[in-house]
């Protein structure tokens, strides 16, 4: 059962896919909103994404995907063909009792369906609608499609990302999904607050592109003053040493950042004052930055003999800025995250073959307002409930929709996703049988 939250009573119809919009509406669902994910039996891309148990999709793989469970968490599933006239009619009946309608289709799609803001407002005058698109609903690029990685490039972030003297490199596969999704939640909360004060609905046109441009705002200011920002990889415009350095073991690393001469002296002391650290060329900020490549080579030779996590504690204890480069396995075993009860153990009742899984939590704690992952909906799990309680349909009408192929509880094509390597091959290649990792997983599961 969903916990009580500050958004209890708020109803959201979300025609969402991939990541950016689902990430935003998930936060509303976390805090008690009834978020109804409107799905199509013809489009299973989100549910096909896995990961599946042992990378082996089961007979009902569409309910087993781990990523789907996280991004679509705490939402109800209504699988209805809104492009069909009967489906559209039902959708508009739902809108009469809905607070928010969201979509992340290309501009023009909702209008072609007859579900644009004006059409929705004709049914519910105070409706709040939000469209999260790549470039917004106006402007010469409004019809362009995109993924987060292409917006990453178009907004200028990729131009700032890359190794010194090298080519542009994409910063992240999901950076614009996460930042755009947070803006979705923020904008919808503001719209709800405004409606409570004025009684008026709102149309929100949210652009991933503009979200991305806001992320490089300092570079825009610098460009106006003729300041160039060269690609520096993991180094810094002013600080040195400031980089990622190798440590003992396979693929182990540590980040170290020194910003002042006083911090430099503390670092020299912490690493045992090797002869090279006494070089007077390294005595000043400017000197160290000019010779940063030579300095990095010397420091890397020393860090390569050290354990990354022990070295992190050693340097932090001296007031220095340092951090081990953690892997996903490291995070599951991390004492700090465990003590803060960050991770959640979730067992999907709609996919018993999956078993308990560890999921990332939310990056905030609200007193007297618990937040948890309590539901990962099966496809069409809430068809009858939603059509009865929100649309006001009677059972014969619901049966008529099922008979006409308007509502579904299975994909139209149940062909399994390509499974790739077998479970044993995955464990062998990726080290999933690592004893320390498995022990950390076991302890987390048992502690819940």
QUIVEN-V936530 format. One record per residue. N is the residue number from 0. PSI is psi in whole degrees, 0 to 359 (NA if undefined). D_FIRST is the distance of its C-alpha to the first C-alpha in Angstrom with 1 decimal. Layout:
N/PSI/D_FIRST + N/PSI/D_FIRST
This chain:
0/139/0.0 + 1/137/3.8 + 2/156/6.4 + 3/141/9.3 + 4/172/12.1 + 5/342/15.7 + 6/14/15.2 + 7/135/12.8 + 8/343/14.8 + 9/131/16.4 + 10/134/16.5 + 11/130/18.0 + 12/119/19.8 + 13/115/20.8 + 14/89/23.6 + 15/155/23.4 + 16/164/24.9 + 17/237/26.0 + 18/318/24.9 + 19/310/26.1 + 20/315/24.0 + 21/324/20.8 + 22/319/21.2 + 23/314/21.5 + 24/337/18.6 + 25/324/16.3 + 26/326/17.0 + 27/318/16.1 + 28/323/12.7 + 29/324/12.4 + 30/24/13.1 + 31/353/10.8 + 32/145/13.0 + 33/97/12.1 + 34/117/14.2 + 35/112/15.5 + 36/114/17.5 + 37/115/20.5 + 38/160/22.0 + 39/139/25.3 + 40/351/26.1 + 41/348/29.3 + 42/99/28.0 + 43/20/26.1 + 44/316/27.5 + 45/320/24.3 + 46/346/22.8 + 47/353/26.2 + 48/346/26.4 + 49/201/25.1 + 50/149/25.5 + 51/160/25.1 + 52/123/25.4 + 53/24/29.1 + 54/34/29.7 + 55/95/29.6 + 56/133/27.5 + 57/187/26.2 + 58/333/26.6 + 59/57/23.3 + 60/332/23.9 + 61/348/22.2 + 62/5/18.7 + 63/345/20.0 + 64/131/21.3 + 65/316/20.4 + 66/318/21.5 + 67/317/19.5 + 68/326/16.3 + 69/313/17.2 + 70/333/18.7 + 71/21/16.2 + 72/145/13.1 + 73/19/9.9 + 74/151/11.9 + 75/154/12.0 + 76/122/15.2 + 77/110/18.0 + 78/102/21.0 + 79/141/23.9 + 80/90/27.6 + 81/344/28.1 + 82/343/31.7 + 83/145/32.6 + 84/317/33.7 + 85/321/31.2 + 86/319/28.3 + 87/318/29.7 + 88/319/30.0 + 89/319/26.3 + 90/316/25.3 + 91/330/27.5 + 92/322/25.9 + 93/318/22.5 + 94/328/24.3 + 95/338/25.3 + 96/28/21.8 + 97/150/20.9 + 98/322/21.7 + 99/137/22.3 + 100/128/23.7 + 101/153/24.4 + 102/157/26.4 + 103/44/28.4 + 104/167/31.0 + 105/150/34.7 + 106/137/36.3 + 107/336/37.4 + 108/312/34.7 + 109/326/32.6 + 110/319/35.9 + 111/326/37.0 + 112/350/33.9 + 113/29/34.5 + 114/22/31.3 + 115/173/33.0 + 116/316/32.3 + 117/320/35.1 + 118/321/33.8 + 119/319/30.3 + 120/335/31.8 + 121/333/33.9 + 122/318/30.7 + 123/95/28.8 + 124/330/31.5 + 125/24/29.2 + 126/145/27.2 + 127/125/26.7 + 128/143/27.4 + 129/130/27.7 + 130/123/29.6 + 131/106/29.6 + 132/175/32.7 + 133/310/35.2 + 134/9/38.0 + 135/172/36.9 + 136/359/38.0 + 137/173/41.6 + 138/160/44.3 + 139/342/46.3 + 140/8/43.6 + 141/333/40.9 + 142/356/40.9 + 143/142/40.7 + 144/168/37.8 + 145/164/36.6 + 146/170/34.3 + 147/322/33.5 + 148/330/36.4 + 149/326/38.9 + 150/324/37.8 + 151/321/38.3 + 152/313/41.9 + 153/330/42.5 + 154/355/41.3 + 155/350/43.8 + 156/318/41.6 + 157/331/43.1 + 158/337/46.6 + 159/350/46.0 + 160/128/44.5 + 161/167/46.8 + 162/156/49.3 + 163/126/52.4 + 164/5/55.0 + 165/190/52.6 + 166/168/50.8 + 167/141/47.6 + 168/137/44.5 + 169/134/40.9 + 170/316/38.9 + 171/150/35.5 + 172/334/33.7 + 173/11/30.6 + 174/313/32.0 + 175/336/32.0 + 176/314/28.6 + 177/312/27.1 + 178/319/29.4 + 179/319/29.1 + 180/321/25.3 + 181/323/25.4 + 182/326/27.8 + 183/308/25.5 + 184/316/22.8 + 185/312/25.6 + 186/320/27.3 + 187/323/24.3 + 188/320/23.5 + 189/319/27.2 + 190/320/27.2 + 191/318/24.4 + 192/316/26.3 + 193/319/29.5 + 194/324/28.2 + 195/327/27.0 + 196/326/30.6 + 197/342/32.6 + 198/7/30.6 + 199/143/31.7 + 200/188/29.9 + 201/147/30.9 + 202/125/31.8 + 203/123/31.1 + 204/100/33.2 + 205/131/32.1 + 206/125/34.3 + 207/324/33.6 + 208/311/37.4 + 209/329/37.7 + 210/315/34.8 + 211/317/36.8 + 212/323/40.1 + 213/336/38.6 + 214/343/38.0 + 215/28/41.7 + 216/319/42.9 + 217/323/45.3 + 218/326/47.1 + 219/318/47.7 + 220/318/49.3 + 221/320/51.3 + 222/327/52.6 + 223/339/54.0 + 224/11/56.1 + 225/18/57.3 + 226/122/55.3 + 227/147/54.4 + 228/94/51.4 + 229/155/52.4 + 230/131/50.0 + 231/10/50.0 + 232/235/47.3 + 233/11/45.8 + 234/186/48.8 + 235/156/49.1 + 236/334/51.5 + 237/328/52.8 + 238/146/51.4 + 239/136/52.8 + 240/143/51.8 + 241/92/48.5 + 242/183/47.3 + 243/126/45.3 + 244/145/47.4 + 245/151/47.4 + 246/175/46.7 + 247/145/47.5 + 248/176/45.6 + 249/122/44.5 + 250/46/43.0 + 251/137/42.4 + 252/161/43.0 + 253/144/43.0 + 254/139/43.2 + 255/134/45.8 + 256/123/46.6 + 257/121/49.7 + 258/345/50.4 + 259/165/53.4 + 260/325/56.6 + 261/321/55.4 + 262/324/52.3 + 263/318/54.7 + 264/323/56.8 + 265/322/53.7 + 266/317/52.7 + 267/319/56.3 + 268/318/56.2 + 269/330/52.8 + 270/10/54.1 + 271/17/57.4 + 272/62/59.7 + 273/161/60.9 + 274/318/64.2 + 275/334/62.9 + 276/342/60.7 + 277/358/64.0 + 278/122/65.2 + 279/341/66.1 + 280/338/64.9 + 281/7/61.3 + 282/337/62.0 + 283/161/60.8 + 284/313/57.7 + 285/319/59.8 + 286/316/61.6 + 287/321/58.5 + 288/318/57.0 + 289/327/60.2 + 290/29/60.2 + 291/325/56.5 + 292/316/57.0 + 293/319/59.5 + 294/318/57.3 + 295/320/54.3 + 296/317/56.3 + 297/314/57.6 + 298/322/54.2 + 299/326/52.6 + 300/326/55.2 + 301/313/54.1 + 302/332/50.3 + 303/346/50.7 + 304/1/51.6 + 305/153/48.6 + 306/129/45.1 + 307/318/42.8 + 308/322/40.3 + 309/320/43.0 + 310/323/45.0 + 311/311/42.2 + 312/321/42.0 + 313/313/45.8 + 314/320/46.2 + 315/324/43.3 + 316/340/45.0 + 317/12/48.1 + 318/20/46.3 + 319/155/46.3 + 320/112/43.7 + 321/151/42.7 + 322/134/39.6 + 323/143/39.1 + 324/102/38.0 + 325/146/34.8 + 326/171/33.5 + 327/322/29.9 + 328/318/30.7 + 329/320/32.1 + 330/319/28.9 + 331/326/26.8 + 332/2/29.4 + 333/125/29.9 + 334/321/30.1 + 335/312/29.4 + 336/323/26.1 + 337/316/25.1 + 338/328/26.1 + 339/4/24.0 + 340/42/20.9 + 341/317/20.9 + 342/150/19.7 + 343/141/16.2 + 344/121/15.9 + 345/130/13.5 + 346/116/13.7 + 347/110/13.2 + 348/337/12.3 + 349/358/14.3 + 350/71/17.2 + 351/335/17.9 + 352/336/21.4 + 353/320/20.3 + 354/185/19.0 + 355/139/17.7 + 356/149/18.9 + 357/127/19.6 + 358/150/18.6 + 359/143/20.2 + 360/200/18.3 + 361/146/19.1 + 362/32/22.7 + 363/156/22.0 + 364/126/20.6 + 365/120/19.7 + 366/139/20.1 + 367/22/17.5 + 368/74/15.2 + 369/144/13.2 + 370/132/12.5 + 371/161/11.0 + 372/110/10.7 + 373/353/7.3 + 374/134/8.3 + 375/106/11.9 + 376/139/12.5 + 377/155/15.3 + 378/122/18.1 + 379/16/17.8 + 380/328/14.5 + 381/18/13.7 + 382/303/17.4 + 383/314/17.5 + 384/312/14.5 + 385/317/15.8 + 386/328/19.4 + 387/306/18.9 + 388/329/16.9 + 389/315/18.4 + 390/343/21.7 + 391/25/22.4 + 392/150/23.7 + 393/161/24.6 + 394/319/24.1 + 395/324/27.7 + 396/321/27.4 + 397/319/24.4 + 398/323/26.5 + 399/321/29.4 + 400/320/27.6 + 401/317/26.6 + 402/328/30.2 + 403/0/31.6 + 404/29/29.7 + 405/326/27.9 + 406/151/24.3 + 407/158/23.5 + 408/8/21.1 + 409/152/23.7 + 410/153/26.1 + 411/326/29.5 + 412/115/31.1 + 413/20/29.3 + 414/130/32.0 + 415/146/30.7 + 416/157/31.0 + 417/124/34.0 + 418/336/32.9 + 419/220/35.8 + 420/154/36.6 + 421/166/35.5 + 422/316/33.2 + 423/323/36.3 + 424/320/38.1 + 425/314/35.2 + 426/320/35.1 + 427/317/38.8 + 428/320/39.1 + 429/0/36.3 + 430/30/36.4 + 431/347/32.9 + 432/6/34.5 + 433/124/35.5 + 434/317/35.2 + 435/319/34.3 + 436/313/31.5 + 437/324/30.0 + 438/320/30.3 + 439/318/28.5 + 440/314/25.6 + 441/315/25.6 + 442/323/25.7 + 443/315/22.7 + 444/316/20.6 + 445/337/21.8 + 446/346/21.3 + 447/NA/17.5
